[in-house]
Amino acid sequence: MGEGQHRVEVFERQNICVSGVVQVMGYDEEEIILETTCGLLILKGKNFNISSLSLESGTLEASGFLHSLDYREEGTAKKSFLRRILK
């Protein structure tokens, strides 16, 4: 895969592989927020566990049960994440 390319693979809603990851903006058991080469990606679900992360190669592997994934404008996701932490 060339530099800057982004891919999301989901296996039976329980194993997630993401390429093109620039950084992890936030992570807990119910949400993973990633900055990718194609914008912010928000994964929502339950029992998330990041099993592998390499920012050098831009890959992330996680397990858990995926409810949804969503791409957002960068400012929107940061505000949502901070609002939830500050509650």
N, C-alpha and C positions, 0 to 999 in steps of 0.2 A: 504494500500500500504506500503510495507516495506521501511525501510530507504535506501536512495540512489537510489530509483527507480524514473523514470522520465516519464511523460506522457504529451502529448499535445492534447487538445480537441478543435475543431473548430466547431462552430454552425453557419451554413449559412454564413460563411466568415465574421461575424460581432461580434461574441462573442468568446473570446479565454480564455481557462483555461489551466494553465501550472502548473504541480507539479514537484518537484525536483529542485526548484529554490534555488540557493545559494546566489546570489545577482543580483541587477539590475545595469548593467554597464553603461547604457545610456538610455535616454527616451525623445522623443519629439512626436509631432503629426504624424510623418511619419515613425518612427523607434523605436523599443524597442530592446535593446541588453541585454540578460540575460546570466549569468553564471549559468549553470545547472549541475546536477550530471553527465550528459553525454556530457559536453562541452558547448561551446558558441552557443546560439540560437539567431538568428537575425530575427525579425519579421518586415516586411515592409508593409506599407499600407498608409492609410490616416485617419485623425480624431481619432487617438488613444487616449484613456483615460484609465488609470489604475484605476479600481474601487475598487480593493481589493489586498493587498499585505501582506503576513505574511512570513517573513523569518524564523520564529520559526518553522512553519509547512512546509515551502518551497513551498507555493502556491501563484499564481498570477492570477488575473482575469482582463481582459481588454476588451474594446469594441472599435469599429472602423471598417473600411473595410480593410480586410487582402488581400494584393496582393501576398505576398510570405513569406515563412519561410525557413531559411537556417541555417545549422550547419557549423561552421568555426573553424579553429585553433585559439586559444586564441589571439596570437599576431596580426593576420590579422584584427580581428574585432576592437581591441583597436586602431590600427593605422588608420583605416577607420573612426572611430568615432572622434578621435582627429583631423584628417585632415579636416573633415567637420566643426568642431567647430572653428578651427583656420582660416577658410576662411574669 
